[in-house]
Every structure is written in C-alpha cells, then in structure tokens.
C-alpha cells in the first residue's frame, strides 16, 4: 500500500492543532530528579522569571483492584458459629435437612420473597437445618466491559441471608454436600426458637 503525502491545507491544519495542544504529562512532571541550580532551565528567558527547581514527588503504588472473594473463599473465612460436630456432619453430607426450597429458574424479584417466607416459616416451625437450592447458574457473560456474575442467585442468596430480617434467625450458611446439590445449594442452620 502506497502512502500518500499530505496536501498543504492538511499540513496547515495539523500545524494549527499541534500548536494549540498541551501534553497531558509534561516532561517536568515525569522527571524525578532535582535539577541543580545553574542548569539551562534555571536561566532567565527574556521577560520570564526563572522556573523553580524540580522537586521529587512521592510516588504512590498503583491502585489495587480488590475483587470480591470467590464463594469458597468467602465461606472459608467466615467464623464458625455452630456446633463443630454438627458442622462436620454437614460437610460429610451426613446431616439430613428438615426442609428444602428450590429457587431454580426464579428471577431475583420472585426468589427473594420466596426465600423470606421459607426461612422464616421454617424457623417458626422449629426446624434447625434447611436446604436452599439455587442452581449453579449459567454463564451469561458476553465478553462486554462489565463482567456478569456466573450464577446470580448463587451469589445473592448468602447476601440476603446476612441481611435483616433473615440474619436474626440464621446461625450459619454453608455450601451443601455434593449429595444435596454441591455448589448449587446451601445448608442454612437456623437458631433455636425462643
């Protein structure tokens, strides 16, 4: 492909554009050394006062982008608030849930009230261990600039359980054993009814 040369009016336009622009990061800001007095930049230019010497700016580390921890990390860091023996039985899949709700295919606005009714009703009837099935979710990320979470209900249900009014009755939230749904379900251990 042959490059064409710029026409005189294009060159004139380009010169006007470059004369009116300023660099975003001037060279003085990029240097980190203090120039000694008597340097060329410290000399007087006709009608202008001398420039102050450059001072070293403290460099800050680049900003960190803390991402939300993955679900296994989140549950691994959560403190244990229930009996260790019962928790070990949950992890081995030996405990039997006394109730279950399946939220598969529900939208967030339908799933939240259903979860509220189920958990509060289970607590009112004296149940201690219930199973909430959310499903693992579908990968709906089309590669856009904002990533879409994999499994919306799977990520939202623990947040709902940590908020009022459910936080007053929930003692522990744990991912279910593979026999009860694995990564697509949660054991909800409820507080004793008083």
Buried (B, 14 or more C-beta within 10 A) or exposed (E): EEEEEEEEEEEEEEEEEEEEEEEEEEEEEEEEEEBEEEEEEEEEEEEEEEEEEBEEEEEEEEEEEEEEEEBEEBBEEEEEEBEEEBBEBBBEBEBEBBBBBBBEEBEEEEBBEBBEEBBBEBBEEEBBBBBBBBBBBEEEEEEEEEEEBEBBBBBBBBEBBEEEEBEEBBBBBBBBBEEBBEBBBBBBBBBEEE
